[in-house]
Amino acid sequence: MTYIVTCHTEGCENNGIGIEIVDPEPTVICGPCGQEITDKIEVQPEPAPKATKGK
Amino acid sequence: MAGTTTNFGFDYPTSTDYVKDGATAIQTLADDVDARFGNVATYPNQIVNRVSGVSRPVPYAQAVGSAAPVFTASNSASITVTFPASRFTVSTPIITLTNFSASGSLIASTYRALSITSSSFTITGTATTAVTATGAVFWNAIQMTSASASG
């Protein structure tokens, strides 16, 4: 699954920037500041287009 | 301008051009060289490869950091670490890990980096028995250019 994780540590260079990662472990650490990231949002896959009925 | 050089396409005048246009011709040539060798985003390792005569990767971007404490009593625990945003755009970086205990001594071969992408990597324990690591894992990520990205 793909997630958008966002660090909210004041002064961190990744502060407020959503980073897309795939299949993360339960614990995600922000590399630049070393703090744990708790803001993790799962990206929902695009729904498949509906099939159209032929006449 | 009557022609361009074979390798880089730098403009040059011919012997029949007017002398009064010489300064302009030299400026054009200088601008060509400046634009080409200043364009490290497109041609990051062109000077190295041109001088050496072969195409080889060179370090292009780097990031370092630490995660501490990482694990407390497990040899199977894993964590994901994010890179600085938009740092690695050319290729997936190479990771080296150094693990120090809380007292500052080096712990050898306890963890390794897996699932490395351009945005994150995973640190996983490699010990066969449970380990206690209350120190820190320092990581160093280096992105190399591809061998063919020499320009």
N, CA and C atoms of all chains as a GROMACS GRO file, in nm:
protein
  618
    1MET      N    1   0.085  -0.120   0.000
    1MET     CA    2   0.000   0.000   0.000
    1MET      C    3   0.088   0.125   0.000
    2THR      N    4   0.038   0.227  -0.063
    2THR     CA    5   0.112   0.352  -0.071
    2THR      C    6   0.058   0.450   0.035
    3TYR      N    7   0.150   0.516   0.100
    3TYR     CA    8   0.113   0.612   0.203
    3TYR      C    9   0.180   0.747   0.174
    4ILE      N   10   0.113   0.852   0.218
    4ILE     CA   11   0.174   0.984   0.222
    4ILE      C   12   0.204   1.014   0.368
    5VAL      N   13   0.332   1.026   0.402
    5VAL     CA   14   0.369   1.054   0.540
    5VAL      C   15   0.423   1.198   0.548
    6THR      N   16   0.388   1.264   0.656
    6THR     CA   17   0.426   1.405   0.671
    6THR      C   18   0.485   1.429   0.808
    7CYS      N   19   0.605   1.484   0.811
    7CYS     CA   20   0.669   1.521   0.937
    7CYS      C   21   0.619   1.660   0.977
    8HIS      N   22   0.596   1.677   1.106
    8HIS     CA   23   0.549   1.807   1.155
    8HIS      C   24   0.644   1.864   1.261
    9THR      N   25   0.769   1.824   1.256
    9THR     CA   26   0.867   1.876   1.351
    9THR      C   27   0.910   2.017   1.310
   10GLU      N   28   0.899   2.108   1.404
   10GLU     CA   29   0.938   2.247   1.377
   10GLU      C   30   1.086   2.254   1.342
   11GLY      N   31   1.117   2.320   1.233
   11GLY     CA   32   1.256   2.336   1.193
   11GLY      C   33   1.311   2.225   1.106
   12CYS      N   34   1.238   2.115   1.092
   12CYS     CA   35   1.282   2.005   1.007
   12CYS      C   36   1.264   2.043   0.861
   13GLU      N   37   1.358   2.003   0.777
   13GLU     CA   38   1.346   2.041   0.636
   13GLU      C   39   1.232   1.968   0.566
   14ASN      N   40   1.183   1.860   0.624
   14ASN     CA   41   1.067   1.791   0.567
   14ASN      C   42   0.936   1.834   0.632
   15ASN      N   43   0.940   1.935   0.719
   15ASN     CA   44   0.821   1.979   0.790
   15ASN      C   45   0.710   2.019   0.693
   16GLY      N   46   0.596   1.950   0.705
   16GLY     CA   47   0.480   1.984   0.623
   16GLY      C   48   0.484   1.931   0.481
   17ILE      N   49   0.588   1.855   0.447
   17ILE     CA   50   0.600   1.803   0.310
   17ILE      C   51   0.557   1.656   0.308
   18GLY      N   52   0.458   1.624   0.229
   18GLY     CA   53   0.412   1.487   0.217
   18GLY      C   54   0.508   1.405   0.132
   19ILE      N   55   0.552   1.292   0.185
   19ILE     CA   56   0.644   1.204   0.113
   19ILE      C   57   0.575   1.071   0.087
   20GLU      N   58   0.577   1.030  -0.037
   20GLU     CA   59   0.509   0.908  -0.076
   20GLU      C   60   0.600   0.788  -0.055
   21ILE      N   61   0.555   0.693   0.023
   21ILE     CA   62   0.633   0.571   0.046
   21ILE      C   63   0.542   0.450   0.029
   22VAL      N   64   0.601   0.338  -0.006
   22VAL     CA   65   0.526   0.216  -0.034
   22VAL      C   66   0.555   0.112   0.073
   23ASP      N   67   0.452   0.052   0.123
   23ASP     CA   68   0.460  -0.055   0.223
   23ASP      C   69   0.552  -0.019   0.339
   24PRO      N   70   0.524   0.088   0.410
   24PRO     CA   71   0.611   0.125   0.522
   24PRO      C   72   0.593   0.032   0.641
   25GLU      N   73   0.696   0.027   0.725
   25GLU     CA   74   0.685  -0.046   0.851
   25GLU      C   75   0.595   0.034   0.946
   26PRO      N   76   0.547  -0.032   1.053
   26PRO     CA   77   0.460   0.041   1.148
   26PRO      C   78   0.525   0.168   1.203
   27THR      N   79   0.656   0.163   1.223
   27THR     CA   80   0.726   0.282   1.272
   27THR      C   81   0.796   0.350   1.155
   28VAL      N   82   0.762   0.477   1.133
   28VAL     CA   83   0.824   0.555   1.026
   28VAL      C   84   0.899   0.671   1.090
   29ILE      N   85   1.027   0.680   1.060
   29ILE     CA   86   1.112   0.784   1.116
   29ILE      C   87   1.143   0.887   1.007
   30CYS      N   88   1.136   1.013   1.042
   30CYS     CA   89   1.176   1.118   0.949
   30CYS      C   90   1.329   1.122   0.945
   31GLY      N   91   1.385   1.101   0.828
   31GLY     CA   92   1.529   1.097   0.815
   31GLY      C   93   1.600   1.224   0.857
   32PRO      N   94   1.557   1.340   0.811
   32PRO     CA   95   1.628   1.464   0.844
   32PRO      C   96   1.631   1.496   0.993
   33CYS      N   97   1.520   1.472   1.066
   33CYS     CA   98   1.516   1.514   1.207
   33CYS      C   99   1.519   1.397   1.305
   34GLY      N  100   1.494   1.274   1.257
   34GLY     CA  101   1.500   1.157   1.343
   34GLY      C  102   1.377   1.134   1.428
   35GLN      N  103   1.274   1.217   1.411
   35GLN     CA  104   1.153   1.200   1.490
   35GLN      C  105   1.056   1.102   1.421
   36GLU      N  106   0.975   1.035   1.502
   36GLU     CA  107   0.877   0.944   1.445
   36GLU      C  108   0.765   1.022   1.378
   37ILE      N  109   0.722   0.973   1.264
   37ILE     CA  110   0.613   1.036   1.190
   37ILE      C  111   0.483   0.961   1.221
   38THR      N  112   0.385   1.034   1.270
   38THR     CA  113   0.256   0.974   1.300
   38THR      C  114   0.149   1.011   1.198
   39ASP      N  115   0.176   1.114   1.118
   39ASP     CA  116   0.081   1.157   1.015
   39ASP      C  117   0.100   1.070   0.891
   40LYS      N  118   0.025   0.962   0.885
   40LYS     CA  119   0.037   0.867   0.773
   40LYS      C  120  -0.100   0.849   0.710
   41ILE      N  121  -0.112   0.882   0.586
   41ILE     CA  122  -0.239   0.872   0.516
   41ILE      C  123  -0.226   0.772   0.402
   42GLU      N  124  -0.314   0.673   0.405
   42GLU     CA  125  -0.309   0.572   0.299
   42GLU      C  126  -0.368   0.628   0.171
   43VAL      N  127  -0.300   0.605   0.062
   43VAL     CA  128  -0.348   0.652  -0.068
   43VAL      C  129  -0.437   0.546  -0.128
   44GLN      N  130  -0.561   0.584  -0.153
   44GLN     CA  131  -0.654   0.488  -0.210
   44GLN      C  132  -0.627   0.473  -0.359
   45PRO      N  133  -0.627   0.350  -0.408
   45PRO     CA  134  -0.606   0.332  -0.552
   45PRO      C  135  -0.722   0.388  -0.632
   46GLU      N  136  -0.692   0.430  -0.753
   46GLU     CA  137  -0.795   0.484  -0.841
   46GLU      C  138  -0.898   0.375  -0.871
   47PRO      N  139  -1.030   0.407  -0.859
   47PRO     CA  140  -1.131   0.306  -0.893
   47PRO      C  141  -1.128   0.274  -1.041
   48ALA      N  142  -1.152   0.148  -1.070
   48ALA     CA  143  -1.155   0.106  -1.210
   48ALA      C  144  -1.274   0.170  -1.280
   49PRO      N  145  -1.261   0.210  -1.405
   49PRO     CA  146  -1.374   0.270  -1.476
   49PRO      C  147  -1.487   0.170  -1.492
   50LYS      N  148  -1.610   0.223  -1.481
   50LYS     CA  149  -1.726   0.136  -1.493
   50LYS      C  150  -1.741   0.088  -1.637
   51ALA      N  151  -1.781  -0.039  -1.645
   51ALA     CA  152  -1.805  -0.094  -1.779
   51ALA      C  153  -1.934  -0.036  -1.835
   52THR      N  154  -1.934  -0.007  -1.960
   52THR     CA  155  -2.055   0.049  -2.024
   52THR      C  156  -2.129  -0.061  -2.096
   53LYS      N  157  -2.260  -0.054  -2.084
   53LYS     CA  158  -2.342  -0.155  -2.150
   53LYS      C  159  -2.354  -0.124  -2.300
   54GLY      N  160  -2.341  -0.225  -2.379
   54GLY     CA  161  -2.361  -0.206  -2.522
   54GLY      C  162  -2.508  -0.221  -2.556
   55LYS      N  163  -2.552  -0.149  -2.654
   55LYS     CA  164  -2.695  -0.157  -2.694
   55LYS      C  165  -2.715  -0.266  -2.798
   56MET      N  166   2.864   3.280  -3.752
   56MET     CA  167   2.920   3.153  -3.706
   56MET      C  168   2.911   3.049  -3.816
   57ALA      N  169   3.024   2.993  -3.848
   57ALA     CA  170   3.025   2.902  -3.962
   57ALA      C  171   3.015   2.756  -3.922
   58GLY      N  172   3.037   2.726  -3.795
   58GLY     CA  173   3.032   2.584  -3.762
   58GLY      C  174   3.024   2.560  -3.613
   59THR      N  175   3.015   2.433  -3.578
   59THR     CA  176   3.011   2.394  -3.438
   59THR      C  177   3.107   2.279  -3.416
   60THR      N  178   3.154   2.267  -3.292
   60THR     CA  179   3.246   2.158  -3.259
   60THR      C  180   3.174   2.024  -3.260
   61THR      N  181   3.249   1.918  -3.279
   61THR     CA  182   3.191   1.785  -3.297
   61THR      C  183   3.123   1.732  -3.170
   62ASN      N  184   3.188   1.744  -3.055
   62ASN     CA  185   3.138   1.680  -2.934
   62ASN      C  186   3.031   1.759  -2.861
   63PHE      N  187   3.052   1.889  -2.846
   63PHE     CA  188   2.962   1.969  -2.764
   63PHE      C  189   2.880   2.069  -2.844
   64GLY      N  190   2.910   2.087  -2.971
   64GLY     CA  191   2.832   2.180  -3.051
   64GLY      C  192   2.861   2.325  -3.021
   65PHE      N  193   2.982   2.356  -2.974
   65PHE     CA  194   3.018   2.494  -2.949
   65PHE      C  195   3.036   2.568  -3.081
   66ASP      N  196   2.984   2.690  -3.085
   66ASP     CA  197   2.992   2.769  -3.208
   66ASP      C  198   3.132   2.829  -3.227
   67TYR      N  199   3.178   2.836  -3.350
   67TYR     CA  200   3.306   2.901  -3.378
   67TYR      C  201   3.299   2.972  -3.514
   68PRO      N  202   3.381   3.076  -3.530
   68PRO     CA  203   3.383   3.151  -3.657
   68PRO      C  204   3.476   3.084  -3.757
   69THR      N  205   3.475   3.132  -3.876
   69THR     CA  206   3.570   3.084  -3.978
   69THR      C  207   3.672   3.193  -4.006
   70SER      N  208   3.774   3.156  -4.083
   70SER     CA  209   3.882   3.250  -4.110
   70SER      C  210   3.838   3.364  -4.202
   71THR      N  211   3.723   3.349  -4.266
   71THR     CA  212   3.677   3.455  -4.355
   71THR      C  213   3.586   3.554  -4.286
   72ASP      N  214   3.552   3.529  -4.160
   72ASP     CA  215   3.468   3.625  -4.087
   72ASP      C  216   3.546   3.752  -4.060
   73TYR      N  217   3.472   3.861  -4.042
   73TYR     CA  218   3.537   3.989  -4.018
   73TYR      C  219   3.601   3.992  -3.879
   74VAL      N  220   3.716   4.059  -3.872
   74VAL     CA  221   3.785   4.077  -3.744
   74VAL      C  222   3.700   4.156  -3.646
   75LYS      N  223   3.624   4.252  -3.699
   75LYS     CA  224   3.540   4.336  -3.612
   75LYS      C  225   3.434   4.254  -3.538
   76ASP      N  226   3.404   4.135  -3.590
   76ASP     CA  227   3.306   4.050  -3.523
   76ASP      C  228   3.371   3.951  -3.425
   77GLY      N  229   3.503   3.964  -3.409
   77GLY     CA  230   3.575   3.866  -3.325
   77GLY      C  231   3.528   3.863  -3.181
   78ALA      N  232   3.505   3.979  -3.122
   78ALA     CA  233   3.463   3.982  -2.981
   78ALA      C  234   3.329   3.914  -2.962
   79THR      N  235   3.239   3.939  -3.055
   79THR     CA  236   3.107   3.874  -3.046
   79THR      C  237   3.119   3.722  -3.061
   80ALA      N  238   3.206   3.681  -3.153
   80ALA     CA  239   3.225   3.537  -3.174
   80ALA      C  240   3.282   3.471  -3.048
   81ILE      N  241   3.376   3.536  -2.985
   81ILE     CA  242   3.435   3.480  -2.862
   81ILE      C  243   3.332   3.476  -2.750
   82GLN      N  244   3.249   3.579  -2.742
   82GLN     CA  245   3.145   3.578  -2.639
   82GLN      C  246   3.046   3.464  -2.661
   83THR      N  247   3.011   3.442  -2.786
   83THR     CA  248   2.919   3.331  -2.816
   83THR      C  249   2.979   3.198  -2.775
   84LEU      N  250   3.106   3.178  -2.807
   84LEU     CA  251   3.174   3.055  -2.770
   84LEU      C  252   3.180   3.041  -2.617
   85ALA      N  253   3.213   3.150  -2.549
   85ALA     CA  254   3.222   3.146  -2.403
   85ALA      C  255   3.086   3.114  -2.341
   86ASP      N  256   2.981   3.172  -2.397
   86ASP     CA  257   2.846   3.143  -2.346
   86ASP      C  258   2.810   2.996  -2.367
   87ASP      N  259   2.850   2.941  -2.480
   87ASP     CA  260   2.824   2.798  -2.505
   87ASP      C  261   2.889   2.711  -2.398
   88VAL      N  262   3.016   2.738  -2.370
   88VAL     CA  263   3.090   2.660  -2.272
   88VAL      C  264   3.031   2.677  -2.133
   89ASP      N  265   3.000   2.801  -2.099
   89ASP     CA  266   2.945   2.830  -1.967
   89ASP      C  267   2.810   2.760  -1.946
   90ALA      N  268   2.725   2.765  -2.047
   90ALA     CA  269   2.593   2.704  -2.035
   90ALA      C  270   2.604   2.552  -2.023
   91ARG      N  271   2.693   2.495  -2.099
   91ARG     CA  272   2.706   2.349  -2.100
   91ARG      C  273   2.762   2.297  -1.968
   92PHE      N  274   2.875   2.351  -1.924
   92PHE     CA  275   2.939   2.298  -1.803
   92PHE      C  276   2.873   2.349  -1.675
   93GLY      N  277   2.789   2.448  -1.687
   93GLY     CA  278   2.713   2.491  -1.571
   93GLY      C  279   2.583   2.416  -1.554
   94ASN      N  280   2.548   2.334  -1.651
   94ASN     CA  281   2.422   2.262  -1.647
   94ASN      C  282   2.442   2.126  -1.580
   95VAL      N  283   2.462   2.128  -1.447
   95VAL     CA  284   2.489   2.003  -1.376
   95VAL      C  285   2.363   1.921  -1.355
   96ALA      N  286   2.246   1.982  -1.372
   96ALA     CA  287   2.123   1.904  -1.355
   96ALA      C  288   2.108   1.804  -1.469
   97THR      N  289   2.141   1.846  -1.590
   97THR     CA  290   2.128   1.756  -1.704
   97THR      C  291   2.255   1.675  -1.728
   98TYR      N  292   2.370   1.736  -1.702
   98TYR     CA  293   2.498   1.668  -1.727
   98TYR      C  294   2.583   1.670  -1.601
   99PRO      N  295   2.548   1.586  -1.501
   99PRO     CA  296   2.611   1.596  -1.370
   99PRO      C  297   2.757   1.554  -1.366
  100ASN      N  298   2.798   1.462  -1.447
  100ASN     CA  299   2.936   1.414  -1.435
  100ASN      C  300   3.012   1.421  -1.567
  101GLN      N  301   2.981   1.521  -1.647
  101GLN     CA  302   3.039   1.526  -1.780
  101GLN      C  303   3.189   1.554  -1.778
  102ILE      N  304   3.235   1.635  -1.683
  102ILE     CA  305   3.377   1.668  -1.683
  102ILE      C  306   3.459   1.546  -1.647
  103VAL      N  307   3.417   1.471  -1.546
  103VAL     CA  308   3.488   1.350  -1.507
  103VAL      C  309   3.497   1.254  -1.624
  104ASN      N  310   3.386   1.233  -1.691
  104ASN     CA  311   3.385   1.135  -1.798
  104ASN      C  312   3.463   1.182  -1.920
  105ARG      N  313   3.459   1.309  -1.949
  105ARG     CA  314   3.534   1.358  -2.064
  105ARG      C  315   3.684   1.349  -2.039
  106VAL      N  316   3.723   1.380  -1.917
  106VAL     CA  317   3.865   1.377  -1.885
  106VAL      C  318   3.916   1.234  -1.883
  107SER      N  319   3.839   1.144  -1.820
  107SER     CA  320   3.885   1.006  -1.807
  107SER      C  321   3.868   0.927  -1.936
  108GLY      N  322   3.779   0.972  -2.022
  108GLY     CA  323   3.758   0.903  -2.148
  108GLY      C  324   3.664   0.785  -2.139
  109VAL      N  325   3.608   0.762  -2.022
  109VAL     CA  326   3.510   0.654  -2.007
  109VAL      C  327   3.388   0.710  -1.936
  110SER      N  328   3.281   0.633  -1.938
  110SER     CA  329   3.160   0.676  -1.871
  110SER      C  330   3.147   0.603  -1.738
  111ARG      N  331   3.142   0.675  -1.631
  111ARG     CA  332   3.135   0.612  -1.501
  111ARG      C  333   3.047   0.695  -1.408
  112PRO      N  334   2.982   0.629  -1.312
  112PRO     CA  335   2.897   0.704  -1.220
  112PRO      C  336   2.980   0.781  -1.118
  113VAL      N  337   2.930   0.892  -1.072
  113VAL     CA  338   2.996   0.971  -0.969
  113VAL      C  339   2.892   1.011  -0.865
  114PRO      N  340   2.934   1.041  -0.742
  114PRO     CA  341   2.839   1.087  -0.641
  114PRO      C  342   2.770   1.214  -0.685
  115TYR      N  343   2.638   1.220  -0.662
  115TYR     CA  344   2.562   1.334  -0.709
  115TYR      C  345   2.485   1.402  -0.597
  116ALA      N  346   2.434   1.324  -0.504
  116ALA     CA  347   2.360   1.382  -0.391
  116ALA      C  348   2.382   1.293  -0.269
  117GLN      N  349   2.370   1.353  -0.151
  117GLN     CA  350   2.395   1.278  -0.028
  117GLN      C  351   2.301   1.325   0.081
  118ALA      N  352   2.271   1.236   0.171
  118ALA     CA  353   2.196   1.272   0.291
  118ALA      C  354   2.244   1.183   0.404
  119VAL      N  355   2.248   1.236   0.524
  119VAL     CA  356   2.287   1.158   0.641
  119VAL      C  357   2.187   1.183   0.752
  120GLY      N  358   2.180   1.089   0.845
  120GLY     CA  359   2.090   1.107   0.957
  120GLY      C  360   2.107   0.995   1.057
  121SER      N  361   2.025   0.995   1.157
  121SER     CA  362   2.030   0.890   1.257
  121SER      C  363   1.890   0.862   1.308
  122ALA      N  364   1.873   0.742   1.357
  122ALA     CA  365   1.748   0.703   1.420
  122ALA      C  366   1.784   0.646   1.556
  123ALA      N  367   1.737   0.709   1.662
  123ALA     CA  368   1.779   0.663   1.794
  123ALA      C  369   1.673   0.694   1.899
  124PRO      N  370   1.644   0.601   1.986
  124PRO     CA  371   1.685   0.462   1.974
  124PRO      C  372   1.600   0.390   1.870
  125VAL      N  373   1.652   0.285   1.814
  125VAL     CA  374   1.581   0.216   1.706
  125VAL      C  375   1.503   0.097   1.760
  126PHE      N  376   1.572  -0.002   1.812
  126PHE     CA  377   1.504  -0.120   1.863
  126PHE      C  378   1.540  -0.138   2.010
  127THR      N  379   1.454  -0.204   2.081
  127THR     CA  380   1.481  -0.224   2.222
  127THR      C  381   1.513  -0.369   2.255
  128ALA      N  382   1.446  -0.462   2.195
  128ALA     CA  383   1.475  -0.602   2.229
  128ALA      C  384   1.420  -0.695   2.121
  129SER      N  385   1.452  -0.670   1.999
  129SER     CA  386   1.398  -0.756   1.895
  129SER      C  387   1.495  -0.766   1.779
  130ASN      N  388   1.507  -0.884   1.724
  130ASN     CA  389   1.592  -0.899   1.607
  130ASN      C  390   1.511  -0.898   1.478
  131SER      N  391   1.380  -0.881   1.491
  131SER     CA  392   1.297  -0.883   1.372
  131SER      C  393   1.229  -0.749   1.346
  132ALA      N  394   1.250  -0.655   1.434
  132ALA     CA  395   1.185  -0.526   1.417
  132ALA      C  396   1.242  -0.451   1.298
  133SER      N  397   1.158  -0.374   1.234
  133SER     CA  398   1.200  -0.292   1.121
  133SER      C  399   1.136  -0.155   1.132
  134ILE      N  400   1.204  -0.056   1.080
  134ILE     CA  401   1.148   0.077   1.073
  134ILE      C  402   1.172   0.133   0.934
  135THR      N  403   1.087   0.226   0.896
  135THR     CA  404   1.104   0.295   0.768
  135THR      C  405   1.155   0.435   0.795
  136VAL      N  406   1.252   0.478   0.719
  136VAL     CA  407   1.312   0.611   0.735
  136VAL      C  408   1.295   0.688   0.604
  137THR      N  409   1.245   0.808   0.614
  137THR     CA  410   1.225   0.889   0.494
  137THR      C  411   1.350   0.972   0.466
  138PHE      N  412   1.373   0.999   0.340
  138PHE     CA  413   1.482   1.086   0.299
  138PHE      C  414   1.435   1.231   0.296
  139PRO      N  415   1.528   1.325   0.294
  139PRO     CA  416   1.487   1.464   0.268
  139PRO      C  417   1.410   1.471   0.137
  140ALA      N  418   1.303   1.549   0.138
  140ALA     CA  419   1.215   1.555   0.022
  140ALA      C  420   1.290   1.599  -0.104
  141SER      N  421   1.267   1.527  -0.212
  141SER     CA  422   1.321   1.561  -0.345
  141SER      C  423   1.474   1.561  -0.348
  142ARG      N  424   1.540   1.494  -0.255
  142ARG     CA  425   1.687   1.493  -0.255
  142ARG      C  426   1.742   1.401  -0.363
  143PHE      N  427   1.680   1.283  -0.376
  143PHE     CA  428   1.735   1.184  -0.469
  143PHE      C  429   1.643   1.170  -0.590
  144THR      N  430   1.682   1.232  -0.697
  144THR     CA  431   1.597   1.235  -0.815
  144THR      C  432   1.658   1.162  -0.934
  145VAL      N  433   1.787   1.131  -0.927
  145VAL     CA  434   1.853   1.070  -1.043
  145VAL      C  435   1.848   0.918  -1.036
  146SER      N  436   1.873   0.862  -0.919
  146SER     CA  437   1.871   0.717  -0.904
  146SER      C  438   1.852   0.683  -0.757
  147THR      N  439   1.828   0.555  -0.729
  147THR     CA  440   1.812   0.512  -0.592
  147THR      C  441   1.948   0.519  -0.520
  148PRO      N  442   1.950   0.579  -0.401
  148PRO     CA  443   2.079   0.595  -0.333
  148PRO      C  444   2.133   0.464  -0.275
  149ILE      N  445   2.260   0.466  -0.244
  149ILE     CA  446   2.326   0.355  -0.176
  149ILE      C  447   2.331   0.390  -0.027
  150ILE      N  448   2.297   0.293   0.058
  150ILE     CA  449   2.288   0.319   0.202
  150ILE      C  450   2.400   0.245   0.276
  151THR      N  451   2.464   0.313   0.368
  151THR     CA  452   2.551   0.247   0.463
  151THR      C  453   2.503   0.280   0.604
  152LEU      N  454   2.504   0.179   0.690
  152LEU     CA  455   2.457   0.198   0.827
  152LEU      C  456   2.572   0.176   0.925
  153THR      N  457   2.575   0.255   1.028
  153THR     CA  458   2.670   0.236   1.138
  153THR      C  459   2.592   0.240   1.268
  154ASN      N  460   2.607   0.137   1.345
  154ASN     CA  461   2.528   0.124   1.467
  154ASN      C  462   2.615   0.142   1.591
  155PHE      N  463   2.578   0.238   1.672
  155PHE     CA  464   2.650   0.262   1.796
  155PHE      C  465   2.560   0.228   1.915
  156SER      N  466   2.620   0.174   2.019
  156SER     CA  467   2.546   0.146   2.141
  156SER      C  468   2.528   0.276   2.219
  157ALA      N  469   2.451   0.266   2.326
  157ALA     CA  470   2.428   0.385   2.408
  157ALA      C  471   2.556   0.438   2.469
  158SER      N  472   2.654   0.348   2.490
  158SER     CA  473   2.781   0.393   2.549
  158SER      C  474   2.878   0.445   2.444
  159GLY      N  475   2.836   0.437   2.317
  159GLY     CA  476   2.919   0.493   2.212
  159GLY      C  477   3.008   0.394   2.141
  160SER      N  478   2.998   0.265   2.177
  160SER     CA  479   3.082   0.166   2.110
  160SER      C  480   3.014   0.117   1.982
  161LEU      N  481   3.093   0.075   1.888
  161LEU     CA  482   3.042   0.032   1.759
  161LEU      C  483   2.984  -0.109   1.769
  162ILE      N  484   2.866  -0.129   1.712
  162ILE     CA  485   2.804  -0.261   1.707
  162ILE      C  486   2.808  -0.305   1.561
  163ALA      N  487   2.871  -0.418   1.537
  163ALA     CA  488   2.892  -0.460   1.398
  163ALA      C  489   2.776  -0.544   1.346
  164SER      N  490   2.736  -0.518   1.225
  164SER     CA  491   2.645  -0.604   1.147
  164SER      C  492   2.516  -0.639   1.221
  165THR      N  493   2.458  -0.544   1.284
  165THR     CA  494   2.334  -0.570   1.355
  165THR      C  495   2.213  -0.538   1.268
  166TYR      N  496   2.226  -0.440   1.185
  166TYR     CA  497   2.114  -0.399   1.102
  166TYR      C  498   2.160  -0.383   0.957
  167ARG      N  499   2.064  -0.385   0.869
  167ARG     CA  500   2.093  -0.359   0.729
  167ARG      C  501   1.977  -0.281   0.668
  168ALA      N  502   2.003  -0.221   0.555
  168ALA     CA  503   1.902  -0.142   0.488
  168ALA      C  504   1.836  -0.224   0.378
  169LEU      N  505   1.705  -0.222   0.375
  169LEU     CA  506   1.630  -0.295   0.274
  169LEU      C  507   1.529  -0.200   0.210
  170SER      N  508   1.470  -0.246   0.101
  170SER     CA  509   1.362  -0.173   0.034
  170SER      C  510   1.398  -0.027   0.010
  171ILE      N  511   1.512  -0.005  -0.049
  171ILE     CA  512   1.557   0.132  -0.070
  171ILE      C  513   1.489   0.191  -0.193
  172THR      N  514   1.427   0.306  -0.176
  172THR     CA  515   1.366   0.377  -0.288
  172THR      C  516   1.424   0.519  -0.289
  173SER      N  517   1.375   0.601  -0.378
  173SER     CA  518   1.423   0.739  -0.384
  173SER      C  519   1.365   0.825  -0.273
  174SER      N  520   1.263   0.774  -0.201
  174SER     CA  521   1.201   0.854  -0.096
  174SER      C  522   1.220   0.798   0.044
  175SER      N  523   1.258   0.669   0.057
  175SER     CA  524   1.270   0.610   0.191
  175SER      C  525   1.348   0.480   0.184
  176PHE      N  526   1.381   0.428   0.303
  176PHE     CA  527   1.441   0.294   0.311
  176PHE      C  528   1.399   0.232   0.443
  177THR      N  529   1.420   0.102   0.453
  177THR     CA  530   1.382   0.028   0.573
  177THR      C  531   1.506  -0.028   0.641
  178ILE      N  532   1.515  -0.009   0.771
  178ILE     CA  533   1.621  -0.069   0.850
  178ILE      C  534   1.566  -0.194   0.916
  179THR      N  535   1.635  -0.305   0.897
  179THR     CA  536   1.590  -0.432   0.952
  179THR      C  537   1.703  -0.497   1.031
  180GLY      N  538   1.668  -0.557   1.143
  180GLY     CA  539   1.766  -0.628   1.222
  180GLY      C  540   1.814  -0.754   1.151
  181THR      N  541   1.940  -0.788   1.164
  181THR     CA  542   1.995  -0.906   1.097
  181THR      C  543   2.050  -1.007   1.195
  182ALA      N  544   2.042  -0.981   1.322
  182ALA     CA  545   2.096  -1.076   1.420
  182ALA      C  546   2.007  -1.200   1.424
  183THR      N  547   2.069  -1.314   1.456
  183THR     CA  548   1.992  -1.438   1.464
  183THR      C  549   1.927  -1.456   1.600
  184THR      N  550   1.972  -1.381   1.697
  184THR     CA  551   1.909  -1.382   1.828
  184THR      C  552   1.869  -1.240   1.864
  185ALA      N  553   1.780  -1.229   1.957
  185ALA     CA  554   1.731  -1.098   1.996
  185ALA      C  555   1.846  -1.010   2.045
  186VAL      N  556   1.844  -0.886   2.004
  186VAL     CA  557   1.950  -0.794   2.045
  186VAL      C  558   1.886  -0.673   2.110
  187THR      N  559   1.962  -0.610   2.191
  187THR     CA  560   1.915  -0.487   2.253
  187THR      C  561   1.999  -0.371   2.200
  188ALA      N  562   1.935  -0.279   2.137
  188ALA     CA  563   2.006  -0.165   2.081
  188ALA      C  564   1.941  -0.037   2.129
  189THR      N  565   2.002   0.022   2.226
  189THR     CA  566   1.948   0.147   2.278
  189THR      C  567   2.031   0.264   2.230
  190GLY      N  568   2.121   0.238   2.140
  190GLY     CA  569   2.206   0.345   2.087
  190GLY      C  570   2.142   0.409   1.965
  191ALA      N  571   2.218   0.421   1.861
  191ALA     CA  572   2.167   0.488   1.743
  191ALA      C  573   2.222   0.422   1.617
  192VAL      N  574   2.139   0.422   1.515
  192VAL     CA  575   2.184   0.378   1.384
  192VAL      C  576   2.204   0.504   1.298
  193PHE      N  577   2.326   0.526   1.259
  193PHE     CA  578   2.356   0.639   1.171
  193PHE      C  579   2.355   0.589   1.027
  194TRP      N  580   2.288   0.661   0.941
  194TRP     CA  581   2.280   0.618   0.801
  194TRP      C  582   2.338   0.726   0.710
  195ASN      N  583   2.394   0.678   0.603
  195ASN     CA  584   2.455   0.766   0.504
  195ASN      C  585   2.407   0.721   0.367
  196ALA      N  586   2.338   0.807   0.297
  196ALA     CA  587   2.283   0.773   0.166
  196ALA      C  588   2.353   0.856   0.059
  197ILE      N  589   2.406   0.787  -0.040
  197ILE     CA  590   2.474   0.854  -0.151
  197ILE      C  591   2.409   0.812  -0.282
  198GLN      N  592   2.372   0.909  -0.358
  198GLN     CA  593   2.314   0.884  -0.489
  198GLN      C  594   2.422   0.901  -0.595
  199MET      N  595   2.437   0.799  -0.677
  199MET     CA  596   2.533   0.806  -0.786
  199MET      C  597   2.459   0.837  -0.915
  200THR      N  598   2.526   0.904  -1.003
  200THR     CA  599   2.468   0.921  -1.136
  200THR      C  600   2.478   0.789  -1.209
  201SER      N  601   2.397   0.772  -1.309
  201SER     CA  602   2.411   0.653  -1.392
  201SER      C  603   2.534   0.672  -1.480
  202ALA      N  604   2.591   0.559  -1.523
  202ALA     CA  605   2.713   0.566  -1.602
  202ALA      C  606   2.692   0.640  -1.734
  203SER      N  607   2.569   0.636  -1.784
  203SER     CA  608   2.543   0.696  -1.915
  203SER      C  609   2.496   0.840  -1.904
  204ALA      N  610   2.491   0.894  -1.782
  204ALA     CA  611   2.440   1.030  -1.764
  204ALA      C  612   2.551   1.134  -1.771
  205SER      N  613   2.651   1.103  -1.848
  205SER     CA  614   2.767   1.191  -1.848
  205SER      C  615   2.751   1.313  -1.937
  206GLY      N  616   2.668   1.302  -2.038
  206GLY     CA  617   2.652   1.413  -2.130
  206GLY      C  618   2.764   1.420  -2.231
   0.00000   0.00000   0.00000
